[in-house]
Amino acid sequence: MKNGNSRTEQWWRGACLYEVYLRSFADSNGDGEGDLPGLRDRLDYIAALGVDGIWITPFFPSPMYDSGYDVADYRSVDPRFGTLADFRSVTSRAHELGLRVIIDQVYSHTSHLHPWFVESASSADNPKADWYVWADPKPDGSLPNNWLARFGGVAWEWNANRRQYYLHNFLVEQPDLNLHNRQVQDEILDTMRFWVDQGVDGFRLDVANFYMHDPQMRDNPPVDAGDRPANPYYMQKHVHDRSRPENLAFLERMRAATGEHMLLAEISCDNQAERMAEYTEPGRLHTAYSFELLGPVLDGAHIARTVATAGAGQSWPTWAFSNHDVARVATRWNAVGNRNRVNMLQALLLSLRGTVIVYQGEELGLAHGNVPREALRDPEAVRFWPHGRGRDGARTPMAWDDTPMLGFSKAPGWLPAEPGHAEQSIARQSQDPCSSLAHCRSMIALRKTTPALKLGEFEVIEADETGLSFWRVHEGARILCSFNFTGQSRAVPQHGRSRVLAGAFEGDGLAADGYVIAEAAA
């Protein structure tokens, strides 16, 4: 299957992608929401970063209960984001600039307004009756089992037409597709072929390990005793409602149907690094990322262990430090207002073995936005306020300049702009050769032009909570990568360097929050 553009096989290995959270990126028509024409007009900026491609979050028709991850039609564009012609214009311009285009696809569930679900819910004997996960109540009318929903509450909702419950791993408005059904699988594969025909280069697969459920509907066991979380979802071991072994055959069907168009899975589960390796074995998906490096603690030992586990054998991982689902890395890992630490984190991400993703604004070192309670849109944040930041602070409008709406729109945004981002805007940083933006561009260029950084093996030298040092090794070349996570100077072990490529030594060590990338001595 080809889209008419020349493509290098396995271009995604070692590539750097840029995640575009479309709704907050650039508004072209003044309605306060980002759109496809706005993205098209800003593609030159993305290309100038030096990245290899873009990942675009959902732009499909949706009632927006979960910001577009509740899809009501897989094969068209929501008018708020533009038209199918606008999407083709984005792909065409991106390809002119040498950028690949990866689009989000949400196959675990649909919107409750999707015509498939409307038909499925209408009776127990219609042609799509088995397209979603339905279950009978227990004799006393209670739930089929103890499964819980990710956004709070139980994972089952009663439907009076069918006198049955339907499964929703997320919101009530997001019923789960029954991907055990071969007809549903075939429809999904046809949808993927449709978007390939529109010019895409690959797919980011939302919650790919949620595709299958235990056909026996067995209860999940409890987690080991500990502090009770705000969200009871985390009180279960989710062994029967996600990460099922039955999923692997469907992943293989997806790979066979789409050829070398990139398949990037999102993994969210208890053993994420192992699942990443399993899902990217030969014949399955090309690559996968998880939340292992999107957590609250910066720990060199954890990073080293995770990179090694997820990249075991012939598997190929993907890494991100920020995205639309977590607090921005500058806030999460204590780098707000500390340019050295921002730069060190950028260098660390772009030195890891695997494919990497830079989230919009990460190149600027943006802090997590502060969204007041009355402006929250994230259903999880609304439900559990004030016991968590929620995701809205990562989704505030992109900081293009220092005007009140940061150059994102001429109208108030669907989320408020973060005033603190004005001084870190693209307009300001573009004038500063020492800015985080300039540093990110230089690191992306170094990765792209240094085969050992892009493709090399990963050999740990030293890893603990204070820092991380490792080799990247490729075809005889050895690159030392060493990072200091502390506010004090730190020794660099066994460096044997001959030429510093990025960062700097301070004597034989690293400055506070510093890093070095250097060629090994012959």
N, C-alpha and C positions, 0 to 999 in steps of 0.2 A: 504494500500500500504506500503510495507516494503522494505528496502534496504539491509537486511541481517545483520545489526548491531543492537546490543541491544540499546534501546533508552528509556530514562525516559520521561514520558509524561510531557509536559510543562517545559522542561529543560530550555527553553528560558526565563522564568520568573526570573528576577533579574540577568540574565547571563551577562557576559562581552564578547563582540565580538571585534575582531581586524580587522580593515579594511586594506586589502592589495590592494594598487594601483599597479596592476601587472606590468604594463609597466615600472614602476620606482622602483621595489622592488629588484630584483636580476637577473642579466643577466648571463646565463650559457654558452652561445656560442659566446660571444664577438661581437655581432652585435649592441650593444648600446641600446638594449631594453630588459626589464625584461621579463621573460618567466616562463612557468610552471615548467620545471626542476629546474630553479633557486629557485622558491618558495619551491619546495619539499626539496631541500637541506638546506633551512633555517627554516624549520618547527620546528626543535628542539628549536631554539631561541624563536619562538612564544609560543610554549608550556611552556617554562621555565618562561614566563611572568605570567602564571597561568590563562590565559583567557580560556573561554569555547568553543570558536569557531572562525572561520575566515570568513570574507566576502571578496570574490574575485571579483574585477571589471571585466568588459567584456573581454573575450578572444576569441570571435567568429570572423569568417571572416568578415572583414570590410575594406572599403576604407580609414578609419581613418579621415574623415572630422571632426568628433567630438570624436576623441580618443577612438573609439570602441563603442560608444553609437549610432552609425549608423550601425546596424547589417544587413549583407547581407545573413546570413544563421544561423538560430537559433540552429541547431543541429550538428555543427561541430566546430573544433578549427582552428583559423587562424594559418597558418604555422609559422608566426613570433613568436607565443607563444608556439608552440609545436604541439602535436598530441592528439587525444582522448585517446590514451594509456597513454600519459603523464598526462592527467587530472585524469584518473583512478588511476595512481600511486600517485598523490597528495592526493586524497580522501582516498586511502588505508593507506598511511603513516599518514595522519592526524588522522584517526580513531584509529590507533595503539597508537598514542600519546594522545588520549582522546579528540581530537578537533572535533567539528562539522564543516561542510562545507556548507556555504551559498554562492550562486552565484547570480550575477547580472542578471536580465532579463529586457529587454527593450521592452515593449509591446505597448507603446503609438504610436510608429513610427518605421519604418525600414529604411535601406539605400535605396536610389533611385536605387541602383544596385541589390536589392533583386529580385529574379525571380518573386515573387508575383507582385511587382510594375511594372516590365517590362511588364508583361502580362496585368495587369490592365490598364496601360497607352497606350496599343497598339490599343485599340478600345473601343467603348462604349457598346459592346455586347459580350465580351468574358467571360469565366466562372468566372474570378476574377474581372470583371468590377466594382463590388460594394464592393471590399475588402479595398478600400481606400476612403477618403472623397473627393468626386468630387462635384463641383457646377457650374451651368451655370453662365455666365456673366450677368450683367444687360444689358438692351437693348442698352445702349451706349458703351458696351464692358468693362465697369469698373468692379471693384471687387465685389464679392457677398455681402460683408459686410465690416465692419471696423476693423476686427480682425487683431492684430499685432503679429509678431513673437518675441519670447523670446530673440533671439540673434540679434534683430534689423530688421527694415523694416516691410513690410506687411507679413501676414501669408498665402498668396495665390500666386501660380505660374501657369502661363499659360502652357497648353499642346496642341500643334498644332494637334496631332493625334485625340484627343477627342474633340477639340474645347471647352474645359472646363478648369476651374481652379482646382488645388488640394490644400488641406490644408497642411501646415507644421507649426506646433507650434514652431519649432526650426529652423534649417537650411533648405534651399531649398532642400538640399540633404537628408532630413529626412522627407519624406511624412508620414502623419498620417494615421494609420490603422483605418478602420471603424469598431469599436467594437460594434456598434449596430447590425452588421451582425452576426447572430448566427454561420454561418460557420467559420468566423474568430475566434470567441470565442472558438469554438470546436478545431480549429487548435492550438490555444495558449494552451489550456488545454492538448492536446496531447503532445505538446512540454514540458510542465512541467512534465508530466509522463515520458517522455524520459530521462530527467535529474535525476529524482528520481531513475530510473533504473541504472543510472551511479554512484549512491551512494551519491547524495547530501542530505543534511539534511534540506534544505530550500532555500528560494529565497528572495533576496532583489529586490523589485519591483520599478524600476525607474519611477519617476513622475506618481505615481499611480492615482493621481486625474486628470490626463489629458486623461484618457482612452476614455471618452465620450464627445461629443459636442452637442450643442443644435440642434435638428433636424430641427428647424425652421430657423436656421442661423441668429438669431436676432443680431443687433448691440450691442456691449458692451457700457454701459454708461461711461461718463468721471468720473475721480476721482474729489474730491473737489479741488478747486483752491489752488495752492501752487507753490513752486519752480519748475521750469521745469527741469526734470532729463535729463541726457545725453542720456539715452535710453527711447524712447517714449512709450515703452511697459508699463511703470509704470504710464502712464497718463490715463489708463483705469481701470475700475472695471471689472475683468475677470469673469463675472457671466455666460456667455454663451459658452465660449470656454474651460472651465475646471471646476472641482468640481461639475459636474452635478449629480442630484439625480438618474439618470438612471444608474450611475456607480455601485450603491450599490448591485444590483442584480447580476452583473457580479462578484463582489468580493465574494459574497456568493457561486457562482458556483466554483470559484477558491478554496475556502476553502473546499467545498465538494469533489472536485476532488483530492486534495492533502492531505487530512486528517490532521494529526498532524505534517506534515513537515512545518517548520516555514515559515510564510509569513510576511515579514517585508516591509512595504510600505514607500516610500519617498513621503512626502507631501510638496507641494509648492503652497501657495495661500494666500489670504488676511486674512482668519480666521483659521490659521493653527492648533492651539491647539484644537479648536472645531472640526475640520475635523479629527484630530488624534483620538479623542474620538469616533466620529461617525464611522470611518472606522474599529475600533477595538472592536465594540460591539459584543456580543456573536453571533457566526455563520458567522462572517466576518473574517477579518484578525487577526492574533495573536497580532501584534504590529505595530507601525508606528513611524517614526521620522519626524521632520520638521526642518525648519531653525530658529525657535524661539530662540534657544540657540546657534545659529551660527552667530549671529548678531554682530554689532560693539560695543555695550555697555554692560558692566558687571553691572548688576543692580539686587540686591537681591529681590526687590519687583516684578520685572518682572519674575524672575525665580520662585519665590513662586507661583505667580498667574498662570503661564504657567503649572507648574507641577500639580497643583490642577485641572486645567481645562482639561488638556489632559488625566488625570487619573480618571476622574469622572466616577461614577457608576462601571461597571465591566470592563471598558476599561483598557488596559495596554500599557503605552507609552514606547518609546525608546528615549534616549538622547545621543547627541554627541556635543562636543565643537569644534571639527575639522573634516574636511573631504576633499575630493579632489575638492570640489566646492567652498570653501571659504578660505580666508586668515587664516593661522595657528593661533591657539588660543594664543600662546605666543606673537605674534605680535599684534593680534587684541585686546587683553585684557592687553597689556602693561606689559608683564612678561619677555621680552627678557633680558637675563643676570641677572635675579632676581630669584635665585633658590627657595627662600622661596615662592615667588608668583607662580612659576610653580608647586611646591608641593601642595600649597593650592588649585590651580585649579584642579589638579589631584584628590585630596581628595574630593573636592566638587562634581565633576562628579561621582565619585565612591560611593558617599553617597546618590544620588538621588533615589527616588522610580521609578522603571522601569528597563528596560534593558538598558545597556550602551554600547557605541562603542568607542574604542580607535583607532585613526587613526595612521597609521605607522609614526613613528618619534615623535608622541606626547609624548610617554613615555620618550623621550630624552629631551623634552623641546625645540625642534627645532623652530627657527624663520622662517617666510615666506621667501622663496627664492627670490632673485633678478634676474629676467630673462630679459636680454636686449631686446629691441624692435625687433632686427633682428632675435632673437631666439624664439620669441613667436609662440606657436602652437594653443593656445586657440582661437577659432573663435570670441568669444565675446571680448577678450582682443585686438585682432587685429583690430576689427571693431571700438572699442571705445577708443583706445589708444589716448592720455595718461590720460583719465578721469576715470580710475579704474585700480586696480592691476591685474584683471583677475585671472584665476585659475592656471596658470602654476607655480607660485611660491609655491603652495601647492603640486606640482607634481614632483618636482626635485628629482634626485636619492636619494635613502635611504643611510644614513650615517653609513656604516658598519665599516670603519676605516678612517685614516687620509691621505690616499694616494690621488693623484690628482682626481681620479674618485670615491673616498670614498668607494672603495671596491665593488661598484655596478657593474662595468664592466671593462674589459681591453681595451675597445674602448671608444671614445667620446660618450656620451649618447644622446638619442633623444632630451632630454633637458639638458642644462649644469648643472653640479654639482654646488652646492652652497658652495664656499670655507669656508664660516663662519661656516658650519656644521661640519668641520673636528674636531674641539676641543670638540664637543659634541658627537662624534661617539660612537657606541656601544663598540668598542674595548677599548676606553678610559674610558667610564663610567662603564664598567664591572669590572674595577680594583678599583673602588671607592665605598665603602659601603655607602657613604653619597650622592651619585649621584641621579639625578632625575630618572634614570632608576631603581635604587635600591628602591627608594621611591615608584615608580609606582607598582613594583612587590609586595611590602609589603601592599599597599592599596588594590590591587586586592585580595591578600590572605585574608586580613581582611574582605572584603566584602563577600568572598566565605564562610568564617567560622563563620560569624555573621548573623544569620537568620534575625534579625531586620533590618540590612543594606540591605540585599538582597531582602527581601520580605515584610518588615514592612510598615505600613501606614505612611503617611507624615503629620505631624502636625506643622504648622508654629508657632514659638515663636515671632520672630521679623524679619522684612524684610524691607530694604530701600536701597538707592543707595550705602551706605557705607558697607553693610554686610548682612549676612543672618544667622539666627539660627532656627533650627527646631528639632523636635523629629522624630525618626523612632521607631515605636511601633509594637511589634509582640509577641503574646502569653504571655503577661505580662511583657516582657522585654522592657525597654525604653532606647534608645540611643540618647544622645545629640550630635548634629552636629552644630558647630558654626564656621563661616568664616568671616574674616576681609578683606575687599577689599581696605583698605586704607594703606597709608604709616605711619600711627600713631597707637598707641595702642588703643584698643577698648574694652569696657566692654562686658562681656558675661551675658545676663540676665537669671535669673531663672535656673541656671544650676543644682544645687543640685547633683553634680557628686560624684561618689564613686571611680571610677577607670578610668584613662585615657587610651584609647585604641590606640590613634594615635594623633600626634600633641602635643601641650603643652600649659598649662596656663602660664600667666605671672602675678603672684598675682591672682587677681580675673578677669583678662581680657586676651586679646589676643595681642601678639606682632604685629607689622606692617606686613601686608600680611600673618598673621598667621592663624591657625585653631586649633580646638580641636574636637576630637570624644571621648566621654566618656559615661560610663554606668551611669544611674541615681541611686541616692541613694535609698535604699529600703524604 
